[in-house]
Amino acid sequence: NMEKVITVETMRKSDAYTIANYIDSKKLMYKAGVGVFNSYDYKGNIAIVCGSGNNAGDGYVLSLLLKEKNISSTLFLIKEKFSVDGKYYFDKCMEQNIPYKVCDEGTDFSNYDIIVDCIFGTGFKGVARGIAGDIIDKINDSNKTVISVDINSGLNGDTGFGEKVVKSDLTVSIGYLKTGLLINDADKYIGSLKNCNIDIELIDDYYTLVDNFSNAENVVEFNNFNSFAEEYNIIEYTNPLEVVTEIAKENDINILIKNLGKYSFLVTDKVKELSRC
């Protein structure tokens, strides 16, 4: 069962399709929170830093689940703004008397053991500015254990690039791995990576994560290989996949390969640890 890797747009469509046909959006958010809860052994005092989108909602669910286990958490809001489903779970946190603070320049994480990053989701583009940017700096300067939910805030979910990005000890991807979690600069920010399956119905194409193509030796044709080979001065070859893998290793780059058929492949040595929760 090889891991599937998708673009942010495919994730968005699959999410919407699943909500329209199978699982209520609040239930899906709850499942995501359960996945994040089960992916780590939470101890001590937890800070959950929340933005204003659905990514924050996963954090609110996590806070409720921690409360059930008598683990104390404090919500840190970048601003008091919520998605519809996020507000539903934030209100439940308020019913449970879970403390919250609105972030400002005085925000201090020194009394916490773990910081959970739920600021930006996979759709984030650009550079984190203002209070969000300041809080990302504070998280990175904290020397605490950091867990990023779905993606490290500030990282582009497609490209794996970002200018101001949370550095995590663990990133818990929700639904499916996104390409930006595996390529380019992703490994500078992500300690270890887990993916939580929350029963999202995948629509559209995906990349298959193959460890150096060891289990895909028979796939030898794909688009534009000749021009690619020319670029790297490869004159003779028998198996294009071996060539691509070598080029990827020698140049320390990641190469996305679009297959002629439905499947695509992602060559990457950037995955330190890939496990399911």
N, C-alpha and C positions, 0 to 999 in steps of 0.2 A: 504494500500500500504506500505508494510514493506521495510525498507531500505536494499539494497543489499551491501554486503561488499566483496571485492575481493582481490586477491593477486596482487603483482606488475607484475608478469608474465602474469596473465590474463588481466590486464590493458594494458600491452604492446601489446599483441596479438589483443585485441579488438580495440585498437587505429589503429593498422596496417590494420586490416580488414576493419574498417570504412573508412580509407583513401583510400584503394584500391578499395572500392566498392561504397561509398556514398558521402563523403565530402572531397574536396581538403584539403590538410594538412594546407595550409595557412588560409583557411576559418575556419578550426577547431581551429587553434591557436587564430584567431580573436574572435571566440565564447568564448573561455576560458577567454580571456582578458575582454570581455563584462561581463562575469559572475563575475569576480573579481571586476570589476568596480561597478556592481550593488549590490554587497554584503556589501558595507560599505558606509557611508556618509562621503566622503573625504572632509576635510577642511584644510586650512592653507598651509604649505609648505611640500611637499612630497619628501622623498628620496626613490628611487626604486633601490635596490641593486641586480645586475644581475650577474649570473654565465655565463657559455659559452654554455649551452644546450638549449633545447626548453623551459625549465622553465623560462629562461631569456626572451624569446620571448613573453610570457604572460605579462611580465613586460613592454616590449616595447609597446605592444598594450594598456595596461593600461595607459601608459604615453600619448599616442596619444588621448585617450578618455578624460583624464583629461584636456589636452590642449584645446579640443573642448569646455569644460565647463569653460575655463579660470582659471583652477586651476594649480598652478605652480608645476612642478616636476623636479627633477634632477636625471639623471641616474648615478649610481655608478657601474662601471664595475670591476669585480674581475681581469679580464684581457681582452685584446682586441681580443677575440676569440668568434666565433659565430657558431651556427647551421645555415643551409641554410635558413630555415624559419625565424629564429631569426634575421639574417642579413637583410632580406627583410624588417622587421618592424623597425629594428634599423635605416636603411637608411631612412625610412619614418620619423622617429623621427628627423634625421639630417635635412631633408627638412623643417621640422617645427621649426628648430632652438631650439630644446629642448637641454638644456645643459647636458653635461656628463663629468664625471671625472673617471680616472682610480684609483682604490683604492691603497693606500700605508699606511705606518705606521702613516702618518700624517692625515689620513682620520678622519673627525670630523662630527658627526651628531647633534651637539648642536643647529644648526639653523633650524632644521626640527621638524615638529609636529608629523609626521607619517613616520615610516620606513616600506617599503614593501620588504619582503624577497623573492627573486626569485633566490637564489644562487644555491641550489641543488634541484633536483626533487625526485620522489619516488624511482628511481633506484639507489640512492646513497648507497654505502656500505663503511664501514670502519670509519676512523676518519678524520675530516676536519683538514688539516694542512696548514702551510704556510700562505699566505695572507688571504685565505678564513677562516681559523681558527681564525686569528686575528680579522677579520671583524665580525665574529659571536660573539666573546667576546665583541667587541665594541657595537654591537647592543644590547646585553644583559645588558651592563652597561649603556645604554643611558637613561633609564627611559622614553622613548618615547612610543607612541602607536605602536605596531608591528603587522603587518598582514603578515602571511606566505601564499604563493601561492602553492597550491596542498599539500605540506607537509612542516613541519618545517625543514629547512636545517640542515643536519647532522643526522636526525632521519631515522632509517631503516624502509622502507615502509611496510615490512612484519612483523617484530618482535616488533616494538615499542621501540627498544633500541637504544641508541646512546651515544657517549662519549662527543661530543662537539656539542650542539644542540641549535638552535635559540628558545628562549622562546617567544611565541606569545600571544597577546590578542585575536586574531581571526586567525583561519586557514581556508582557503577556498579551500576545496578539489575539484578537477576537474574531472568530469565524474562520478566516483563512489568512495565511501569510500574505502580506503585500510585498511587491517587489522592493520597495524602499527599505524594508527591514533587512534586506540581504545584500544589497549592492552598494558600490561606491563607498561613501563614508560611514555607512551604517555600523560597521564593527568598531568605529572609534567611540560610538555612543552606547552600544548595547553590550552588556556583560554576557548574560545568557538569554536565550529566547525560548519561549513556550508558545504553543498555539492552542487555544481552546475551541473545540468544536461546539457550536451552540445551535446546530441543526438549521443553518441557513442554506436554502436551496440555491445552488450555484447555477447562474445562467451566464452564458457567454464563455469565451475562451479562457484558458489558463495555461500557465507555465508549469511544467513538472520539475520539481527539485530533484536533481539526479546527482548523486555523489560521484563526481568525476566520470559520469556516464557508465559506471561499471555494470549497471543493469539496463543499459540501452544500446548495447553494441551493434545491434542490427539496424539501427536508424542511421542512414548515411547521407540522405539527401536533404537539402534545404535551400531556401532562396538565397540568391546573391553570394553563394559560397565562393565562386570563382573570383569575383572582384575582391572579396575579403582576403582570399589566399594571396592574390597579387599584392595587396597592400602590405602584407607581411613577408613578401618574397618567398612564398611557398610554391615551388614549381611542381614537384611530384608528391603525390599522396595517394594512399589507398582508402583511408578512412577519415573523412572530414572531421568527425567528432574528436578523434584523437588529436588532430591538428589544432582544433579549437581549444581543447583542454590544455595542450602544451602552450599555446599562445597566451591563454589566460594565466597560466602559472608563471611563465617566463616574464610576462609584463605586469604581473600582479594586477590584472584587471578582471572585471567580470563581464561576461559576454552573454547577452540574451540571444537565443537562437530561435527563430520562427521556423517551424517545420512546414513542409509542403502540405501535410495533412492537417488534422485538427490540432495536434499537440505541439507544444513548444517546450523548450528546455532552458533551464537557467543554470549556467555554470557558475559555481561560486565556492570558494574555499573560506568564505567569510563566516560561515555558521559555526560558532564555537560549540554550541550544544543545542540540540533541537529535541524537545520532548513534548509530549502531549499531557494535558491535565484532564 
